[in-house]
Amino acid sequence: MIPMANACTDQEARAAILEIGRRMFARQYVAANDGNISVRISPDTIVVTPTGVSKGDMNPDMMVVMDLDGNVISKGLRGPSSEVKMHLRVYRENPDVTAVVHAHPIYATSFAIAGVPLDKPILSEAMLQVGVVPVAHYAKPGTTDVPDSIAPFVKDYAAVMLSNHGVLTWGSDLEQALARMEVVENYAKVTLVVNQIGSERGLSQDQVDGLADIRQNM
């Protein structure tokens, strides 16, 4: 059995998803029906947002319960998000993950569109909380190519940008997954401003390694 140190109940997961969805919408990380959120409530069961619904306007009964093979256990009027394949792949690739968030924050998504990873060691908070943020190759939304594109990054990274699409983050709970989304967006914003200034003073390799050690122990 996979350890579930941060497992929550079905009801707790639904409440957490509603709260995180409202925050994502309020911070303009999603528009219209964009984005999706999931929480693992048992070793092989998740609660995920439905398709075609604004993340700022959901209710608990809308949520979909699925197993990690993609079978729907229960749902409201709508099925699961078409991007649930990404979520399922993250949980299978990294058993420590209990929450996944997908959104389209403006600055980080712009870097994803440009195909530019966030890999400059210029911001200690970003190095401490997420480290390098790579860009996965382009994959048609809703297809199996999407989970295949992010699979190489799930074990060793905290986030990945999806080429011409958006950002995916994960964590030990939804608060951490959303916090990582916020850090990635801020990292992108700061990187853009530094590029416009045209000069940077990056962290040394020893400083980066020190932050990486702290991140692994957090």
C-alpha positions as CSV (number, residue, x, y, z in Angstrom):
1,M,0.0,0.0,0.0
2,I,1.1,3.5,-0.8
3,P,1.7,5.6,2.4
4,M,-0.9,8.4,2.7
5,A,0.4,10.6,5.4
6,N,-1.6,13.6,4.2
7,A,-4.7,11.8,3.2
8,C,-8.1,13.5,3.6
9,T,-11.7,12.4,3.4
10,D,-13.8,12.8,0.4
11,Q,-15.7,15.7,2.0
12,E,-12.4,17.4,3.0
13,A,-11.1,17.0,-0.5
14,R,-14.2,18.6,-2.1
15,A,-14.0,21.6,0.3
16,A,-10.3,22.1,-0.3
17,I,-10.8,21.9,-4.1
18,L,-13.5,24.6,-3.9
19,E,-11.3,26.9,-1.9
20,I,-8.3,26.4,-4.1
21,G,-10.5,26.9,-7.2
22,R,-11.8,30.2,-5.8
23,R,-8.2,31.4,-5.2
24,M,-7.0,30.4,-8.6
25,F,-9.9,32.3,-10.2
26,A,-9.4,35.4,-8.0
27,R,-5.7,35.5,-8.9
28,Q,-6.5,35.2,-12.6
29,Y,-4.6,32.0,-12.9
30,V,-7.6,30.6,-14.9
31,A,-10.2,32.1,-17.3
32,A,-13.6,30.8,-18.2
33,N,-13.5,27.0,-17.6
34,D,-9.7,26.7,-17.7
35,G,-7.7,24.6,-15.2
36,N,-8.3,21.6,-13.1
37,I,-7.6,20.4,-9.6
38,S,-7.4,17.0,-7.9
39,V,-6.7,15.4,-4.5
40,R,-5.8,11.8,-3.7
41,I,-8.0,10.5,-0.9
42,S,-6.8,6.9,-0.8
43,P,-3.9,5.0,-2.4
44,D,-5.9,4.4,-5.6
45,T,-8.7,7.1,-5.5
46,I,-8.8,10.7,-6.4
47,V,-11.4,13.6,-6.3
48,V,-11.1,15.8,-9.4
49,T,-12.8,18.9,-10.8
50,P,-15.5,18.3,-13.5
51,T,-15.3,19.4,-17.1
52,G,-16.7,22.7,-18.4
53,V,-17.0,24.6,-15.1
54,S,-15.4,27.8,-13.9
55,K,-13.0,27.1,-11.0
56,G,-14.5,30.1,-9.2
57,D,-18.1,28.8,-9.4
58,M,-18.1,25.2,-8.3
59,N,-20.0,23.3,-5.6
60,P,-19.1,20.0,-3.8
61,D,-21.6,17.9,-5.7
62,M,-19.9,18.7,-9.0
63,M,-16.8,16.8,-8.1
64,V,-15.9,13.5,-9.7
65,V,-14.4,10.5,-7.9
66,M,-12.1,8.2,-9.9
67,D,-9.6,5.4,-9.5
68,L,-6.1,5.7,-10.7
69,D,-7.0,3.6,-13.8
70,G,-9.3,6.4,-14.9
71,N,-12.6,4.7,-14.0
72,V,-15.3,7.0,-12.7
73,I,-16.6,5.9,-9.3
74,S,-19.1,8.7,-8.8
75,K,-19.9,12.0,-10.4
76,G,-22.5,14.8,-10.6
77,L,-24.0,16.0,-13.9
78,R,-20.6,16.3,-15.6
79,G,-17.7,14.0,-16.2
80,P,-14.1,14.6,-15.1
81,S,-11.9,17.2,-16.6
82,S,-10.4,16.2,-20.0
83,E,-7.0,16.8,-18.5
84,V,-7.4,14.2,-15.7
85,K,-4.9,12.0,-17.6
86,M,-2.2,14.4,-16.5
87,H,-3.2,14.1,-12.8
88,L,-3.5,10.3,-12.9
89,R,0.0,10.1,-14.4
90,V,1.5,12.3,-11.7
91,Y,0.0,10.1,-9.0
92,R,1.3,7.0,-10.6
93,E,4.8,8.4,-11.2
94,N,5.2,9.9,-7.7
95,P,3.5,8.1,-4.8
96,D,4.3,11.0,-2.5
97,V,2.0,13.3,-4.3
98,T,-1.5,13.8,-2.9
99,A,-2.6,16.9,-4.8
100,V,-2.2,18.3,-8.4
101,V,-3.1,21.8,-9.8
102,H,-3.2,22.8,-13.5
103,A,-3.6,26.5,-14.4
104,H,-2.7,29.1,-17.0
105,P,-1.0,32.0,-15.0
106,I,-0.1,34.7,-17.5
107,Y,3.6,35.1,-17.0
108,A,4.6,31.4,-16.6
109,T,2.3,30.4,-19.4
110,S,4.0,33.0,-21.6
111,F,7.4,31.4,-20.8
112,A,5.8,28.0,-21.7
113,I,4.7,29.4,-25.0
114,A,8.1,30.8,-25.7
115,G,9.6,27.4,-24.8
116,V,11.9,29.0,-22.2
117,P,12.4,27.1,-18.9
118,L,12.7,28.9,-15.6
119,D,16.2,27.8,-14.8
120,K,18.2,30.9,-13.9
121,P,19.3,30.8,-10.3
122,I,18.3,34.4,-9.6
123,L,15.6,34.1,-6.9
124,S,16.4,32.3,-3.7
125,E,12.7,31.8,-2.8
126,A,12.1,30.0,-6.2
127,M,15.2,27.9,-5.8
128,L,14.1,27.0,-2.3
129,Q,10.5,26.1,-3.0
130,V,10.5,24.7,-6.6
131,G,14.0,24.8,-8.1
132,V,14.2,24.6,-11.9
133,V,11.0,24.6,-13.8
134,P,11.4,22.8,-17.1
135,V,9.2,22.9,-20.2
136,A,7.5,19.7,-21.5
137,H,7.2,19.3,-25.2
138,Y,3.9,20.3,-26.9
139,A,1.1,17.8,-26.6
140,K,-2.5,18.1,-27.8
141,P,-4.7,18.8,-24.7
142,G,-6.8,15.9,-23.6
143,T,-4.7,13.2,-25.3
144,T,-2.4,10.6,-23.9
145,D,0.6,12.6,-25.2
146,V,0.1,15.1,-22.4
147,P,0.8,12.7,-19.5
148,D,3.6,11.2,-21.5
149,S,5.1,14.7,-21.9
150,I,5.1,15.4,-18.2
151,A,6.1,12.0,-16.9
152,P,9.9,12.5,-17.1
153,F,9.6,15.5,-14.7
154,V,7.3,14.3,-12.0
155,K,9.8,12.6,-9.7
156,D,12.6,15.1,-9.7
157,Y,10.8,18.4,-10.1
158,A,8.0,20.3,-8.3
159,A,6.4,21.9,-11.4
160,V,6.5,21.7,-15.1
161,M,5.4,24.2,-17.8
162,L,3.4,22.7,-20.7
163,S,4.5,24.0,-24.1
164,N,1.8,26.4,-25.5
165,H,-0.6,25.4,-22.7
166,G,0.0,26.3,-19.0
167,V,1.6,25.1,-15.8
168,L,1.3,21.9,-13.7
169,T,2.3,21.7,-10.1
170,W,1.9,19.0,-7.4
171,G,2.6,18.6,-3.7
172,S,1.9,16.8,-0.5
173,D,-1.4,18.7,-0.2
174,L,-3.4,21.3,-2.2
175,E,-2.0,24.2,-0.2
176,Q,1.5,23.2,-1.3
177,A,0.5,22.5,-4.9
178,L,-1.1,26.0,-5.2
179,A,1.9,27.6,-3.4
180,R,4.2,26.1,-6.0
181,M,2.0,27.5,-8.7
182,E,2.2,31.0,-7.1
183,V,6.0,30.6,-6.8
184,V,6.3,29.6,-10.5
185,E,4.3,32.6,-11.6
186,N,6.3,35.0,-9.5
187,Y,9.6,33.4,-10.7
188,A,8.4,34.0,-14.3
189,K,7.4,37.6,-13.5
190,V,10.8,38.4,-11.8
191,T,12.7,36.7,-14.6
192,L,10.9,38.8,-17.2
193,V,11.7,42.0,-15.4
194,V,15.4,41.0,-14.9
195,N,15.6,40.3,-18.6
196,Q,14.2,43.7,-19.4
197,I,16.8,45.3,-17.1
198,G,19.4,43.5,-19.0
199,S,21.6,42.5,-16.0
200,E,21.5,39.9,-13.4
201,R,23.5,38.6,-10.4
202,G,22.8,34.9,-10.1
203,L,23.3,32.7,-7.1
204,S,26.5,30.7,-7.1
205,Q,26.4,26.9,-7.5
206,D,27.2,26.5,-3.8
207,Q,24.3,28.8,-2.9
208,V,22.0,26.9,-5.2
209,D,23.1,23.5,-3.8
210,G,22.5,24.8,-0.3
211,L,19.0,25.8,-1.1
212,A,18.4,22.5,-2.8
213,D,19.5,20.7,0.4
214,I,17.0,22.8,2.4
215,R,14.2,22.1,-0.1
216,Q,14.8,18.3,0.2
217,N,14.5,18.4,3.9
218,M,11.4,20.6,4.0
